[in-house]
Amino acid sequence: MRLNNNDIINYLDEIDNHLKASNKIKFEYNLLWASQFEDKPAIYAIFKSDKLVYVGETASLKKRMSDIRHTYNHTFRKHLGIKLFKVKPNDKGFFSEENEKALSSYFEENIKVTFYYINFGRSEAESYIIHKNKGVNSDLLFNKIGKRDLKVIESLKSK
């Protein structure tokens, strides 16, 4: 089967719509929380108060959802902590014990996730969804847009 660019864009838009429309799963800071996810590749979206704030891709959703509990393992958690506490993590990738506890509480009170299992094209789908929802000059998401990502998206749209 051969897909044209419109087919690809439509598929990526389906993923984006699915992430936004799916039931959002409230974050829980415990070991069992991640066990509800499968050990499969996926695109995931993080919401704060029902507002999309981060899009990520992973080879194992279960492992990534376990990682999100630790500042040294997850970019979103680290950047959210920097924004909330106005300090950077230490050399080992942690905030102070007090700030780590406050960040975990903040996650439990405010953070929800959705996901879409996808076996191939995770990086491209992630780039497209970030670009679509963020734009070049927006601070709506914690994600950064790389030049490579913009080139991929613009080439898809131009054909």
Backbone torsions as a table, in degrees:
resi	resn	phi	psi	omega
1	MET	NA	135.9	179.0
2	ARG	-116.3	127.8	179.6
3	LEU	-103.3	139.6	173.1
4	ASN	-90.0	174.5	-176.5
5	ASN	-61.0	-36.2	177.8
6	ASN	-64.0	-39.6	176.7
7	ASP	-61.6	-42.2	-179.4
8	ILE	-65.1	-47.2	179.2
9	ILE	-60.4	-42.4	178.7
10	ASN	-61.5	-41.3	178.2
11	TYR	-64.4	-43.7	179.0
12	LEU	-65.1	-37.5	176.3
13	ASP	-65.3	-36.1	174.9
14	GLU	-59.6	-44.3	178.8
15	ILE	-62.1	-47.1	179.3
16	ASP	-58.0	-47.2	179.4
17	ASN	-63.8	-39.9	178.2
18	HIS	-61.0	-45.9	-179.8
19	LEU	-59.4	-39.0	-177.1
20	LYS	-79.0	-31.8	-174.4
21	ALA	-92.8	-17.3	-177.5
22	SER	-67.6	156.0	174.0
23	ASN	-59.9	130.1	-178.7
24	LYS	-85.5	134.9	-176.7
25	ILE	-97.8	119.4	-178.7
26	LYS	-67.6	132.2	179.0
27	PHE	-68.3	138.9	173.3
28	GLU	-130.0	132.8	-178.4
29	TYR	-89.5	75.2	174.6
30	ASN	-151.0	164.2	-175.2
31	LEU	-67.8	-29.2	-176.5
32	LEU	-78.2	-23.3	-175.2
33	TRP	-54.1	-46.3	-177.1
34	ALA	-68.3	-19.1	-176.9
35	SER	-69.6	-13.6	177.8
36	GLN	-75.4	-13.7	-180.0
37	PHE	-97.0	151.0	179.1
38	GLU	-85.9	157.3	178.0
39	ASP	-84.1	66.6	-176.0
40	LYS	-133.7	157.0	175.2
41	PRO	-67.2	146.1	-176.4
42	ALA	-160.7	162.6	164.4
43	ILE	-103.5	137.6	178.3
44	TYR	-131.7	152.9	179.5
45	ALA	-124.5	139.5	178.0
46	ILE	-112.0	132.5	-179.3
47	PHE	-119.3	141.0	171.6
48	LYS	-117.7	118.5	-177.8
49	SER	51.7	45.8	178.7
50	ASP	64.5	13.8	175.9
51	LYS	-107.0	127.9	179.1
52	LEU	-63.6	124.7	-179.1
53	VAL	-124.8	-12.1	-178.6
54	TYR	-161.2	141.7	174.1
55	VAL	-126.7	133.6	179.2
56	GLY	-138.2	166.3	175.2
57	GLU	-130.6	153.1	-176.7
58	THR	-154.4	152.7	174.6
59	ALA	-80.9	-19.7	178.7
60	SER	-142.9	104.3	-178.8
61	LEU	-61.6	-40.8	-179.6
62	LYS	-58.9	-47.0	-179.8
63	LYS	-67.0	-40.8	-178.6
64	ARG	-65.7	-38.0	178.6
65	MET	-70.1	-26.7	172.7
66	SER	-72.2	-40.7	-179.8
67	ASP	-62.6	-30.7	-174.1
68	ILE	-63.9	-14.8	178.7
69	ARG	-76.3	-9.7	-174.3
70	HIS	-122.4	125.4	-178.0
71	THR	-58.5	-41.7	-177.0
72	TYR	-67.9	-14.8	-178.3
73	ASN	-100.7	-14.5	-171.5
74	HIS	-136.4	123.7	-178.3
75	THR	-59.4	-45.0	-178.2
76	PHE	-59.9	-47.0	-179.5
77	ARG	-60.1	-42.3	-179.8
78	LYS	-63.1	-48.5	-177.9
79	HIS	-67.9	-35.1	176.1
80	LEU	-65.0	-43.3	177.6
81	GLY	-60.4	-42.7	177.8
82	ILE	-60.9	-43.1	179.8
83	LYS	-65.7	-42.5	-177.2
84	LEU	-72.3	-41.3	-171.0
85	PHE	-103.5	-9.3	179.4
86	LYS	59.6	29.6	174.8
87	VAL	-138.7	156.1	176.9
88	LYS	-93.4	156.2	175.5
89	PRO	-64.7	161.5	177.9
90	ASN	-72.8	-177.3	-177.5
91	ASP	-61.3	-22.7	179.2
92	LYS	-90.3	-0.5	176.1
93	GLY	90.4	17.4	-179.5
94	PHE	-116.3	154.2	166.8
95	PHE	-88.9	178.2	175.5
96	SER	-59.4	158.4	179.9
97	GLU	-55.9	-41.3	179.4
98	GLU	-62.8	-44.5	179.5
99	ASN	-69.3	-35.8	177.0
100	GLU	-62.6	-42.5	177.9
101	LYS	-64.4	-42.7	179.3
102	ALA	-64.7	-38.8	178.9
103	LEU	-66.1	-41.8	177.2
104	SER	-62.8	-41.4	177.0
105	SER	-63.9	-41.5	178.5
106	TYR	-60.2	-44.2	177.6
107	PHE	-57.5	-48.7	-177.4
108	GLU	-63.4	-32.9	-177.5
109	GLU	-84.1	-27.7	-168.4
110	ASN	-125.4	-17.8	-168.9
111	ILE	-102.7	134.7	175.0
112	LYS	-134.1	157.3	179.7
113	VAL	-132.1	154.7	168.0
114	THR	-133.2	168.1	-177.0
115	PHE	-154.1	165.6	177.0
116	TYR	-144.7	116.0	178.5
117	TYR	-70.5	133.7	-177.1
118	ILE	-148.8	128.8	-174.4
119	ASN	-87.9	-23.6	179.3
120	PHE	-146.3	156.8	177.9
121	GLY	75.7	22.0	-178.0
122	ARG	-60.3	-46.3	-177.0
123	SER	-63.2	-42.9	179.1
124	GLU	-66.1	-41.5	177.9
125	ALA	-63.7	-43.9	178.0
126	GLU	-59.2	-48.2	-179.5
127	SER	-59.3	-44.7	-179.4
128	TYR	-62.3	-46.7	-177.1
129	ILE	-66.2	-40.1	176.7
130	ILE	-61.4	-50.1	-177.8
131	HIS	-61.0	-43.3	-178.6
132	LYS	-62.7	-38.8	-174.9
133	ASN	-92.5	-16.7	-175.9
134	LYS	-108.3	-47.1	-171.1
135	GLY	75.8	174.4	-173.4
136	VAL	-72.6	-37.8	-171.9
137	ASN	-112.4	19.6	-176.5
138	SER	-94.8	148.3	173.9
139	ASP	-110.3	23.6	-178.9
140	LEU	-66.5	-33.7	-178.8
141	LEU	-111.7	156.1	175.1
142	PHE	-79.9	-11.9	-179.7
143	ASN	-69.7	149.4	171.2
144	LYS	-100.9	148.4	176.2
145	ILE	-104.6	121.8	177.8
146	GLY	-85.5	158.4	179.1
147	LYS	-60.7	-38.7	179.0
148	ARG	-60.7	-42.8	-180.0
149	ASP	-60.0	-44.8	-179.3
150	LEU	-63.1	-40.1	179.5
151	LYS	-62.9	-42.5	179.4
152	VAL	-61.8	-47.7	-177.4
153	ILE	-65.5	-46.0	-179.4
154	GLU	-63.4	-36.8	178.8
155	SER	-66.4	-36.0	176.7
156	LEU	-65.7	-42.9	-175.7
157	LYS	-72.5	-28.0	-174.5
158	SER	-82.2	-13.1	-176.5
159	LYS	-96.6	NA	NA
